[in-house]
Amino acid sequence: MARENTQGRLIGAVVLIALGVIFLLREVNVPFFDNWWAIFILIPGLVMLWNAYVAYNRDRSFTTSVTSQGIVGGVLTLLGAAFLFDISLGFLSNLWPLILIAGGVALLLRRSE
């Protein structure tokens, strides 16, 4: 019998419950964030920052993985929070798609460790 991935099930359950709560609140006209979709940018950013933190504590050095996850996670967290809370990013407001594209290209071109 295959061992179940309990962490994956837990994350999936939390995401489904959160989505259900968001849609339920909107259906009963409870004020909620208009940009609720930004949560799907914010959460991966926070997860990447956490992974970078854990990897840094494990290795005690800034490896390529720690650095790239930290940078991409920071950018995603900044963008997700800015969209979610309607915060103006100033000059970055028109450049955020290019930042996301550059991050994706950097991840594709990065050599495996």
N, CA, C and O atoms as a GROMACS GRO file, in nm:
protein
  452
    1MET      N    1   0.083  -0.118   0.000
    1MET     CA    2   0.000   0.000   0.000
    1MET      C    3   0.088   0.124   0.000
    1MET      O    4   0.180   0.134   0.080
    2ALA      N    5   0.060   0.218  -0.088
    2ALA     CA    6   0.141   0.340  -0.099
    2ALA      C    7   0.112   0.433   0.018
    2ALA      O    8  -0.001   0.446   0.065
    3ARG      N    9   0.219   0.496   0.063
    3ARG     CA   10   0.205   0.591   0.173
    3ARG      C   11   0.138   0.718   0.122
    3ARG      O   12   0.178   0.773   0.019
    4GLU      N   13   0.039   0.764   0.193
    4GLU     CA   14  -0.034   0.883   0.151
    4GLU      C   15   0.047   1.009   0.180
    4GLU      O   16   0.123   1.014   0.277
    5ASN      N   17   0.031   1.108   0.095
    5ASN     CA   18   0.098   1.236   0.114
    5ASN      C   19   0.007   1.324   0.199
    5ASN      O   20  -0.077   1.397   0.147
    6THR      N   21   0.025   1.317   0.331
    6THR     CA   22  -0.065   1.390   0.421
    6THR      C   23  -0.045   1.540   0.411
    6THR      O   24  -0.141   1.616   0.426
    7GLN      N   25   0.078   1.585   0.386
    7GLN     CA   26   0.101   1.729   0.375
    7GLN      C   27   0.032   1.784   0.251
    7GLN      O   28  -0.028   1.892   0.256
    8GLY      N   29   0.039   1.712   0.140
    8GLY     CA   30  -0.028   1.754   0.018
    8GLY      C   31  -0.180   1.757   0.035
    8GLY      O   32  -0.246   1.849  -0.014
    9ARG      N   33  -0.234   1.657   0.104
    9ARG     CA   34  -0.379   1.655   0.131
    9ARG      C   35  -0.418   1.772   0.219
    9ARG      O   36  -0.522   1.834   0.196
   10LEU      N   37  -0.337   1.802   0.319
   10LEU     CA   38  -0.367   1.913   0.409
   10LEU      C   39  -0.368   2.046   0.334
   10LEU      O   40  -0.459   2.127   0.353
   11ILE      N   41  -0.268   2.069   0.250
   11ILE     CA   42  -0.262   2.193   0.173
   11ILE      C   43  -0.381   2.202   0.078
   11ILE      O   44  -0.443   2.308   0.067
   12GLY      N   45  -0.414   2.092   0.010
   12GLY     CA   46  -0.529   2.091  -0.079
   12GLY      C   47  -0.658   2.120  -0.006
   12GLY      O   48  -0.743   2.194  -0.055
   13ALA      N   49  -0.674   2.061   0.112
   13ALA     CA   50  -0.795   2.083   0.192
   13ALA      C   51  -0.806   2.228   0.236
   13ALA      O   52  -0.914   2.287   0.229
   14VAL      N   53  -0.696   2.287   0.280
   14VAL     CA   54  -0.697   2.427   0.325
   14VAL      C   55  -0.731   2.519   0.208
   14VAL      O   56  -0.808   2.614   0.224
   15VAL      N   57  -0.674   2.492   0.090
   15VAL     CA   58  -0.703   2.575  -0.027
   15VAL      C   59  -0.851   2.565  -0.064
   15VAL      O   60  -0.914   2.667  -0.091
   16LEU      N   61  -0.907   2.445  -0.064
   16LEU     CA   62  -1.049   2.428  -0.098
   16LEU      C   63  -1.139   2.498   0.004
   16LEU      O   64  -1.237   2.563  -0.033
   17ILE      N   65  -1.106   2.483   0.131
   17ILE     CA   66  -1.187   2.548   0.235
   17ILE      C   67  -1.179   2.700   0.221
   17ILE      O   68  -1.280   2.768   0.232
   18ALA      N   69  -1.058   2.753   0.198
   18ALA     CA   70  -1.041   2.898   0.183
   18ALA      C   71  -1.120   2.950   0.063
   18ALA      O   72  -1.186   3.053   0.072
   19LEU      N   73  -1.112   2.878  -0.048
   19LEU     CA   74  -1.189   2.920  -0.166
   19LEU      C   75  -1.338   2.917  -0.138
   19LEU      O   76  -1.411   3.008  -0.177
   20GLY      N   77  -1.384   2.813  -0.070
   20GLY     CA   78  -1.525   2.804  -0.036
   20GLY      C   79  -1.570   2.919   0.053
   20GLY      O   80  -1.677   2.975   0.032
   21VAL      N   81  -1.489   2.954   0.151
   21VAL     CA   82  -1.522   3.066   0.240
   21VAL      C   83  -1.526   3.197   0.162
   21VAL      O   84  -1.616   3.278   0.181
   22ILE      N   85  -1.429   3.218   0.073
   22ILE     CA   86  -1.426   3.340  -0.008
   22ILE      C   87  -1.552   3.351  -0.092
   22ILE      O   88  -1.618   3.455  -0.093
   23PHE      N   89  -1.586   3.244  -0.164
   23PHE     CA   90  -1.705   3.248  -0.249
   23PHE      C   91  -1.834   3.260  -0.168
   23PHE      O   92  -1.927   3.328  -0.211
   24LEU      N   93  -1.839   3.197  -0.052
   24LEU     CA   94  -1.957   3.208   0.034
   24LEU      C   95  -1.975   3.351   0.084
   24LEU      O   96  -2.086   3.404   0.082
   25LEU      N   97  -1.867   3.413   0.128
   25LEU     CA   98  -1.876   3.552   0.176
   25LEU      C   99  -1.921   3.646   0.064
   25LEU      O  100  -1.999   3.738   0.088
   26ARG      N  101  -1.873   3.623  -0.056
   26ARG     CA  102  -1.914   3.708  -0.168
   26ARG      C  103  -2.062   3.685  -0.204
   26ARG      O  104  -2.131   3.780  -0.243
   27GLU      N  105  -2.111   3.562  -0.190
   27GLU     CA  106  -2.251   3.531  -0.222
   27GLU      C  107  -2.348   3.595  -0.124
   27GLU      O  108  -2.458   3.635  -0.163
   28VAL      N  109  -2.310   3.607   0.002
   28VAL     CA  110  -2.398   3.666   0.102
   28VAL      C  111  -2.368   3.815   0.122
   28VAL      O  112  -2.409   3.875   0.221
   29ASN      N  113  -2.296   3.873   0.025
   29ASN     CA  114  -2.266   4.016   0.020
   29ASN      C  115  -2.188   4.068   0.140
   29ASN      O  116  -2.208   4.182   0.184
   30VAL      N  117  -2.101   3.987   0.194
   30VAL     CA  118  -2.010   4.032   0.298
   30VAL      C  119  -1.892   4.098   0.228
   30VAL      O  120  -1.831   4.038   0.139
   31PRO      N  121  -1.857   4.221   0.267
   31PRO     CA  122  -1.743   4.286   0.200
   31PRO      C  123  -1.617   4.201   0.213
   31PRO      O  124  -1.582   4.154   0.321
   32PHE      N  125  -1.552   4.184   0.103
   32PHE     CA  126  -1.428   4.107   0.100
   32PHE      C  127  -1.338   4.173  -0.002
   32PHE      O  128  -1.381   4.261  -0.077
   33PHE      N  129  -1.216   4.132  -0.007
   33PHE     CA  130  -1.122   4.190  -0.102
   33PHE      C  131  -1.176   4.176  -0.244
   33PHE      O  132  -1.223   4.069  -0.283
   34ASP      N  133  -1.169   4.284  -0.320
   34ASP     CA  134  -1.209   4.276  -0.460
   34ASP      C  135  -1.108   4.197  -0.541
   34ASP      O  136  -1.142   4.132  -0.640
   35ASN      N  137  -0.984   4.204  -0.498
   35ASN     CA  138  -0.877   4.135  -0.569
   35ASN      C  139  -0.840   4.004  -0.499
   35ASN      O  140  -0.722   3.978  -0.477
   36TRP      N  141  -0.938   3.925  -0.463
   36TRP     CA  142  -0.913   3.802  -0.390
   36TRP      C  143  -0.825   3.705  -0.467
   36TRP      O  144  -0.757   3.622  -0.407
   37TRP      N  145  -0.824   3.716  -0.599
   37TRP     CA  146  -0.742   3.629  -0.682
   37TRP      C  147  -0.594   3.647  -0.654
   37TRP      O  148  -0.514   3.559  -0.686
   38ALA      N  149  -0.555   3.760  -0.596
   38ALA     CA  150  -0.414   3.786  -0.566
   38ALA      C  151  -0.360   3.689  -0.462
   38ALA      O  152  -0.238   3.675  -0.446
   39ILE      N  153  -0.449   3.622  -0.390
   39ILE     CA  154  -0.406   3.521  -0.293
   39ILE      C  155  -0.328   3.410  -0.365
   39ILE      O  156  -0.237   3.351  -0.307
   40PHE      N  157  -0.364   3.383  -0.492
   40PHE     CA  158  -0.296   3.279  -0.568
   40PHE      C  159  -0.157   3.322  -0.613
   40PHE      O  160  -0.080   3.239  -0.661
   41ILE      N  161  -0.123   3.448  -0.598
   41ILE     CA  162   0.014   3.496  -0.620
   41ILE      C  163   0.086   3.503  -0.486
   41ILE      O  164   0.204   3.470  -0.477
   42LEU      N  165   0.014   3.547  -0.384
   42LEU     CA  166   0.074   3.567  -0.252
   42LEU      C  167   0.118   3.435  -0.186
   42LEU      O  168   0.228   3.427  -0.132
   43ILE      N  169   0.034   3.334  -0.191
   43ILE     CA  170   0.064   3.208  -0.123
   43ILE      C  171   0.190   3.140  -0.178
   43ILE      O  172   0.276   3.100  -0.099
   44PRO      N  173   0.204   3.124  -0.310
   44PRO     CA  174   0.330   3.064  -0.359
   44PRO      C  175   0.453   3.147  -0.322
   44PRO      O  176   0.559   3.092  -0.296
   45GLY      N  177   0.438   3.280  -0.320
   45GLY     CA  178   0.550   3.364  -0.279
   45GLY      C  179   0.590   3.339  -0.135
   45GLY      O  180   0.709   3.328  -0.105
   46LEU      N  181   0.492   3.328  -0.046
   46LEU     CA  182   0.522   3.300   0.094
   46LEU      C  183   0.583   3.162   0.112
   46LEU      O  184   0.672   3.143   0.194
   47VAL      N  185   0.534   3.065   0.035
   47VAL     CA  186   0.589   2.929   0.042
   47VAL      C  187   0.734   2.929  -0.005
   47VAL      O  188   0.818   2.862   0.056
   48MET      N  189   0.764   3.002  -0.112
   48MET     CA  190   0.902   3.008  -0.160
   48MET      C  191   0.993   3.076  -0.059
   48MET      O  192   1.107   3.033  -0.039
   49LEU      N  193   0.945   3.183   0.004
   49LEU     CA  194   1.025   3.248   0.108
   49LEU      C  195   1.051   3.154   0.225
   49LEU      O  196   1.162   3.150   0.278
   50TRP      N  197   0.950   3.078   0.264
   50TRP     CA  198   0.966   2.982   0.374
   50TRP      C  199   1.067   2.874   0.336
   50TRP      O  200   1.153   2.837   0.416
   51ASN      N  201   1.057   2.822   0.212
   51ASN     CA  202   1.151   2.720   0.167
   51ASN      C  203   1.294   2.774   0.164
   51ASN      O  204   1.388   2.703   0.201
   52ALA      N  205   1.311   2.899   0.122
   52ALA     CA  206   1.444   2.960   0.121
   52ALA      C  207   1.497   2.973   0.263
   52ALA      O  208   1.615   2.948   0.288
   53TYR      N  209   1.411   3.011   0.357
   53TYR     CA  210   1.450   3.024   0.497
   53TYR      C  211   1.493   2.889   0.555
   53TYR      O  212   1.596   2.879   0.623
   54VAL      N  213   1.414   2.786   0.527
   54VAL     CA  214   1.446   2.652   0.578
   54VAL      C  215   1.578   2.602   0.517
   54VAL      O  216   1.662   2.546   0.588
   55ALA      N  217   1.595   2.622   0.386
   55ALA     CA  218   1.718   2.576   0.319
   55ALA      C  219   1.839   2.653   0.371
   55ALA      O  220   1.946   2.594   0.387
   56TYR      N  221   1.824   2.782   0.397
   56TYR     CA  222   1.936   2.859   0.452
   56TYR      C  223   1.972   2.810   0.591
   56TYR      O  224   2.090   2.796   0.623
   57ASN      N  225   1.873   2.783   0.675
   57ASN     CA  226   1.901   2.733   0.810
   57ASN      C  227   1.966   2.595   0.806
   57ASN      O  228   2.048   2.562   0.892
   58ARG      N  229   1.930   2.515   0.707
   58ARG     CA  230   1.988   2.382   0.694
   58ARG      C  231   2.134   2.389   0.647
   58ARG      O  232   2.221   2.323   0.703
   59ASP      N  233   2.160   2.470   0.543
   59ASP     CA  234   2.293   2.475   0.481
   59ASP      C  235   2.384   2.583   0.538
   59ASP      O  236   2.506   2.576   0.523
   60ARG      N  237   2.324   2.681   0.604
   60ARG     CA  238   2.398   2.796   0.660
   60ARG      C  239   2.479   2.869   0.553
   60ARG      O  240   2.586   2.923   0.582
   61SER      N  241   2.427   2.872   0.430
   61SER     CA  242   2.491   2.949   0.323
   61SER      C  243   2.386   2.985   0.218
   61SER      O  244   2.281   2.921   0.207
   62PHE      N  245   2.418   3.088   0.142
   62PHE     CA  246   2.328   3.132   0.036
   62PHE      C  247   2.361   3.056  -0.091
   62PHE      O  248   2.437   3.103  -0.175
   63THR      N  249   2.302   2.938  -0.105
   63THR     CA  250   2.320   2.860  -0.227
   63THR      C  251   2.236   2.922  -0.338
   63THR      O  252   2.158   3.015  -0.315
   64THR      N  253   2.254   2.871  -0.458
   64THR     CA  254   2.175   2.920  -0.572
   64THR      C  255   2.027   2.900  -0.548
   64THR      O  256   1.945   2.986  -0.581
   65SER      N  257   1.992   2.787  -0.490
   65SER     CA  258   1.852   2.757  -0.461
   65SER      C  259   1.793   2.854  -0.360
   65SER      O  260   1.682   2.905  -0.377
   66VAL      N  261   1.868   2.880  -0.254
   66VAL     CA  262   1.821   2.973  -0.151
   66VAL      C  263   1.803   3.112  -0.210
   66VAL      O  264   1.701   3.178  -0.186
   67THR      N  265   1.901   3.157  -0.287
   67THR     CA  266   1.895   3.291  -0.345
   67THR      C  267   1.780   3.305  -0.443
   67THR      O  268   1.705   3.402  -0.437
   68SER      N  269   1.767   3.209  -0.534
   68SER     CA  270   1.661   3.221  -0.636
   68SER      C  271   1.523   3.210  -0.573
   68SER      O  272   1.432   3.284  -0.610
   69GLN      N  273   1.505   3.117  -0.478
   69GLN     CA  274   1.375   3.106  -0.413
   69GLN      C  275   1.344   3.230  -0.331
   69GLN      O  276   1.229   3.274  -0.325
   70GLY      N  277   1.445   3.287  -0.268
   70GLY     CA  278   1.425   3.409  -0.190
   70GLY      C  279   1.384   3.526  -0.276
   70GLY      O  280   1.293   3.601  -0.241
   71ILE      N  281   1.452   3.543  -0.390
   71ILE     CA  282   1.421   3.655  -0.479
   71ILE      C  283   1.283   3.639  -0.542
   71ILE      O  284   1.201   3.730  -0.538
   72VAL      N  285   1.258   3.522  -0.601
   72VAL     CA  286   1.128   3.499  -0.666
   72VAL      C  287   1.016   3.503  -0.562
   72VAL      O  288   0.910   3.561  -0.587
   73GLY      N  289   1.038   3.442  -0.447
   73GLY     CA  290   0.938   3.446  -0.340
   73GLY      C  291   0.910   3.587  -0.292
   73GLY      O  292   0.795   3.623  -0.267
   74GLY      N  293   1.015   3.667  -0.280
   74GLY     CA  294   0.997   3.807  -0.238
   74GLY      C  295   0.918   3.887  -0.340
   74GLY      O  296   0.831   3.966  -0.303
   75VAL      N  297   0.950   3.868  -0.467
   75VAL     CA  298   0.879   3.941  -0.573
   75VAL      C  299   0.732   3.899  -0.576
   75VAL      O  300   0.643   3.984  -0.584
   76LEU      N  301   0.706   3.768  -0.570
   76LEU     CA  302   0.567   3.721  -0.572
   76LEU      C  303   0.490   3.769  -0.449
   76LEU      O  304   0.373   3.806  -0.460
   77THR      N  305   0.554   3.769  -0.333
   77THR     CA  306   0.489   3.817  -0.212
   77THR      C  307   0.458   3.965  -0.223
   77THR      O  308   0.348   4.009  -0.187
   78LEU      N  309   0.553   4.043  -0.273
   78LEU     CA  310   0.531   4.187  -0.290
   78LEU      C  311   0.416   4.214  -0.387
   78LEU      O  312   0.328   4.296  -0.359
   79LEU      N  313   0.417   4.144  -0.501
   79LEU     CA  314   0.310   4.164  -0.599
   79LEU      C  315   0.175   4.118  -0.546
   79LEU      O  316   0.074   4.188  -0.563
   80GLY      N  317   0.172   4.002  -0.483
   80GLY     CA  318   0.046   3.951  -0.428
   80GLY      C  319  -0.012   4.043  -0.324
   80GLY      O  320  -0.133   4.069  -0.324
   81ALA      N  321   0.071   4.092  -0.233
   81ALA     CA  322   0.023   4.184  -0.129
   81ALA      C  323  -0.023   4.316  -0.190
   81ALA      O  324  -0.125   4.372  -0.148
   82ALA      N  325   0.051   4.365  -0.288
   82ALA     CA  326   0.014   4.492  -0.352
   82ALA      C  327  -0.121   4.480  -0.422
   82ALA      O  328  -0.205   4.569  -0.411
   83PHE      N  329  -0.143   4.370  -0.494
   83PHE     CA  330  -0.272   4.351  -0.561
   83PHE      C  331  -0.385   4.327  -0.460
   83PHE      O  332  -0.494   4.382  -0.476
   84LEU      N  333  -0.359   4.247  -0.358
   84LEU     CA  334  -0.462   4.212  -0.262
   84LEU      C  335  -0.511   4.335  -0.185
   84LEU      O  336  -0.632   4.352  -0.164
   85PHE      N  337  -0.419   4.419  -0.144
   85PHE     CA  338  -0.455   4.535  -0.062
   85PHE      C  339  -0.459   4.666  -0.141
   85PHE      O  340  -0.466   4.773  -0.081
   86ASP      N  341  -0.455   4.659  -0.273
   86ASP     CA  342  -0.459   4.775  -0.362
   86ASP      C  343  -0.352   4.879  -0.326
   86ASP      O  344  -0.381   4.998  -0.314
   87ILE      N  345  -0.231   4.832  -0.309
   87ILE     CA  346  -0.118   4.920  -0.279
   87ILE      C  347  -0.050   4.954  -0.410
   87ILE      O  348  -0.022   4.866  -0.491
   88SER      N  349  -0.023   5.082  -0.432
   88SER     CA  350   0.044   5.124  -0.553
   88SER      C  351   0.192   5.091  -0.543
   88SER      O  352   0.256   5.115  -0.440
   89LEU      N  353   0.246   5.035  -0.649
   89LEU     CA  354   0.388   5.001  -0.653
   89LEU      C  355   0.471   5.109  -0.720
   89LEU      O  356   0.589   5.087  -0.751
   90GLY      N  357   0.412   5.224  -0.743
   90GLY     CA  358   0.486   5.334  -0.806
   90GLY      C  359   0.530   5.297  -0.947
   90GLY      O  360   0.449   5.256  -1.030
   91PHE      N  361   0.660   5.313  -0.971
   91PHE     CA  362   0.712   5.286  -1.105
   91PHE      C  363   0.704   5.139  -1.144
   91PHE      O  364   0.709   5.106  -1.262
   92LEU      N  365   0.691   5.050  -1.046
   92LEU     CA  366   0.681   4.907  -1.076
   92LEU      C  367   0.543   4.866  -1.124
   92LEU      O  368   0.525   4.755  -1.174
   93SER      N  369   0.444   4.955  -1.111
   93SER     CA  370   0.307   4.916  -1.145
   93SER      C  371   0.293   4.875  -1.291
   93SER      O  372   0.208   4.792  -1.324
   94ASN      N  373   0.374   4.932  -1.379
   94ASN     CA  374   0.368   4.894  -1.520
   94ASN      C  375   0.470   4.787  -1.557
   94ASN      O  376   0.463   4.730  -1.666
   95LEU      N  377   0.563   4.758  -1.467
   95LEU     CA  378   0.671   4.665  -1.499
   95LEU      C  379   0.652   4.526  -1.440
   95LEU      O  380   0.730   4.436  -1.470
   96TRP      N  381   0.549   4.506  -1.356
   96TRP     CA  382   0.537   4.377  -1.288
   96TRP      C  383   0.526   4.258  -1.382
   96TRP      O  384   0.577   4.152  -1.348
   97PRO      N  385   0.461   4.270  -1.499
   97PRO     CA  386   0.459   4.152  -1.588
   97PRO      C  387   0.600   4.116  -1.635
   97PRO      O  388   0.633   3.998  -1.648
   98LEU      N  389   0.683   4.218  -1.661
   98LEU     CA  390   0.820   4.190  -1.703
   98LEU      C  391   0.901   4.126  -1.591
   98LEU      O  392   0.987   4.042  -1.617
   99ILE      N  393   0.874   4.165  -1.468
   99ILE     CA  394   0.944   4.106  -1.354
   99ILE      C  395   0.907   3.958  -1.342
   99ILE      O  396   0.994   3.874  -1.318
  100LEU      N  397   0.778   3.926  -1.358
  100LEU     CA  398   0.736   3.786  -1.354
  100LEU      C  399   0.798   3.705  -1.467
  100LEU      O  400   0.842   3.592  -1.446
  101ILE      N  401   0.801   3.762  -1.587
  101ILE     CA  402   0.860   3.693  -1.701
  101ILE      C  403   1.009   3.669  -1.677
  101ILE      O  404   1.059   3.559  -1.704
  102ALA      N  405   1.079   3.770  -1.628
  102ALA     CA  406   1.222   3.756  -1.601
  102ALA      C  407   1.247   3.649  -1.495
  102ALA      O  408   1.342   3.571  -1.507
  103GLY      N  409   1.164   3.644  -1.393
  103GLY     CA  410   1.178   3.540  -1.291
  103GLY      C  411   1.156   3.402  -1.347
  103GLY      O  412   1.230   3.309  -1.314
  104GLY      N  413   1.056   3.386  -1.432
  104GLY     CA  414   1.031   3.256  -1.494
  104GLY      C  415   1.144   3.213  -1.586
  104GLY      O  416   1.183   3.096  -1.585
  105VAL      N  417   1.197   3.307  -1.665
  105VAL     CA  418   1.310   3.276  -1.753
  105VAL      C  419   1.432   3.238  -1.670
  105VAL      O  420   1.505   3.145  -1.705
  106ALA      N  421   1.456   3.312  -1.561
  106ALA     CA  422   1.570   3.280  -1.475
  106ALA      C  423   1.557   3.141  -1.416
  106ALA      O  424   1.657   3.069  -1.406
  107LEU      N  425   1.436   3.101  -1.377
  107LEU     CA  426   1.418   2.965  -1.325
  107LEU      C  427   1.440   2.860  -1.433
  107LEU      O  428   1.494   2.752  -1.404
  108LEU      N  429   1.399   2.889  -1.556
  108LEU     CA  430   1.421   2.794  -1.665
  108LEU      C  431   1.568   2.779  -1.700
  108LEU      O  432   1.614   2.669  -1.731
  109LEU      N  433   1.642   2.888  -1.695
  109LEU     CA  434   1.782   2.886  -1.734
  109LEU      C  435   1.875   2.842  -1.622
  109LEU      O  436   1.993   2.814  -1.646
  110ARG      N  437   1.825   2.835  -1.501
  110ARG     CA  438   1.908   2.799  -1.386
  110ARG      C  439   1.950   2.654  -1.396
  110ARG      O  440   1.871   2.567  -1.432
  111ARG      N  441   2.075   2.629  -1.364
  111ARG     CA  442   2.125   2.492  -1.363
  111ARG      C  443   2.079   2.422  -1.236
  111ARG      O  444   2.067   2.484  -1.131
  112SER      N  445   2.054   2.292  -1.246
  112SER     CA  446   2.014   2.214  -1.128
  112SER      C  447   2.133   2.197  -1.036
  112SER      O  448   2.248   2.186  -1.080
  113GLU      N  449   2.103   2.196  -0.907
  113GLU     CA  450   2.209   2.178  -0.807
  113GLU      C  451   2.225   2.031  -0.774
  113GLU      O  452   2.309   1.994  -0.692
   0.00000   0.00000   0.00000
